[in-house]
């Protein structure tokens, strides 16, 4: 669980997440889940935060049944598809969920 201060500290990245979620036509439940996943393990390195946003959106789609492809999520956030592919499982585990085996 994150603190309210975390939301303020990472407001810029949460705005990126919201914008990408809207462009992906994700419902509010999925965007809210993506916020929680992102805030559960925000990376320290500034350069890694965009990748964490993309992974959080992809994970949230899996968790809520509102899934988008890795490529679609990557394009919406401005990262490579390989970035999403390489990070989503760790992001899911960091948020306390068991990644699927597929």
C-alpha positions as CSV (number, residue, x, y, z in Angstrom):
1,X,0.0,0.0,0.0
2,X,1.3,3.5,-0.8
3,X,1.0,6.7,1.0
4,X,-0.9,9.8,-0.2
5,X,2.5,11.6,-0.3
6,X,3.6,9.1,-2.9
7,X,0.8,10.3,-5.2
8,X,2.0,13.9,-4.9
9,X,5.7,12.9,-5.3
10,X,4.9,11.0,-8.5
11,X,2.1,13.2,-9.8
12,X,3.9,13.8,-13.1
13,X,4.1,10.1,-13.8
14,X,0.5,9.5,-12.7
15,X,-0.5,12.1,-15.2
16,X,1.4,10.2,-17.9
17,X,-0.4,7.0,-16.8
18,X,-3.8,8.7,-16.9
19,X,-3.2,10.1,-20.4
20,X,-2.0,6.8,-21.7
21,X,-5.0,5.0,-20.0
22,X,-7.4,7.4,-21.7
23,X,-5.7,7.0,-25.1
24,X,-6.0,3.2,-24.6
25,X,-9.7,3.6,-23.8
26,X,-9.2,1.9,-20.4
27,X,-12.0,2.1,-17.9
28,X,-11.6,3.9,-14.6
29,X,-11.2,0.6,-12.7
30,X,-8.3,-0.4,-14.9
31,X,-6.7,3.0,-14.6
32,X,-7.1,3.0,-10.9
33,X,-5.5,-0.5,-10.7
34,X,-2.6,0.7,-12.8
35,X,-2.0,3.6,-10.4
36,X,-1.9,1.1,-7.5
37,X,0.5,-1.2,-9.4
38,X,2.8,1.7,-10.4
39,X,2.8,3.2,-6.8
40,X,3.5,-0.2,-5.3
41,X,7.1,-0.2,-6.7
42,X,8.1,3.1,-8.2
43,X,11.7,2.8,-9.4
44,X,14.3,5.2,-8.1
45,X,15.8,6.0,-11.4
46,X,13.9,8.7,-13.3
47,X,14.7,7.0,-16.6
48,X,12.9,3.8,-15.5
49,X,9.6,5.5,-14.5
50,X,8.1,5.6,-18.0
51,X,8.8,1.9,-18.3
52,X,7.1,1.3,-15.0
53,X,4.1,3.2,-16.1
54,X,3.8,1.1,-19.2
55,X,4.2,-2.2,-17.2
56,X,1.6,-1.0,-14.7
57,X,-0.9,-0.3,-17.4
58,X,-0.3,-3.7,-19.0
59,X,-0.6,-5.5,-15.6
60,X,-3.7,-3.6,-14.7
61,X,-5.3,-4.7,-18.0
62,X,-4.6,-8.3,-17.1
63,X,-5.9,-8.0,-13.6
64,X,-9.2,-6.3,-14.6
65,X,-9.8,-8.3,-17.8
66,X,-9.4,-5.1,-19.9
67,X,-6.2,-6.1,-21.5
68,X,-4.4,-4.4,-24.3
69,X,-1.4,-5.7,-26.3
70,X,2.1,-5.0,-25.1
71,X,2.7,-3.1,-28.4
72,X,-0.4,-0.9,-27.9
73,X,0.5,-0.1,-24.3
74,X,4.1,0.6,-25.3
75,X,3.0,3.0,-28.1
76,X,0.6,4.8,-25.8
77,X,3.4,5.4,-23.2
78,X,6.3,6.0,-25.6
79,X,8.5,3.0,-24.8
80,X,9.5,-0.1,-26.8
81,X,7.3,-3.2,-26.7
82,X,10.3,-5.1,-25.5
83,X,10.4,-2.8,-22.4
84,X,6.8,-3.8,-21.5
85,X,7.7,-7.5,-22.2
86,X,10.7,-7.4,-19.9
87,X,9.1,-5.6,-17.0
88,X,5.5,-6.5,-16.6
89,X,6.0,-9.7,-14.6
90,X,8.3,-8.1,-12.1
91,X,5.9,-5.2,-11.8
92,X,3.0,-7.6,-11.2
93,X,5.0,-9.5,-8.5
94,X,6.1,-6.2,-6.8
95,X,2.4,-5.3,-6.5
96,X,1.7,-8.6,-4.7
97,X,0.2,-10.6,-7.5
98,X,1.2,-13.9,-9.0
99,X,2.2,-13.5,-12.7
100,X,0.5,-16.0,-15.0
101,X,2.7,-18.8,-16.4
102,X,1.9,-18.2,-20.0
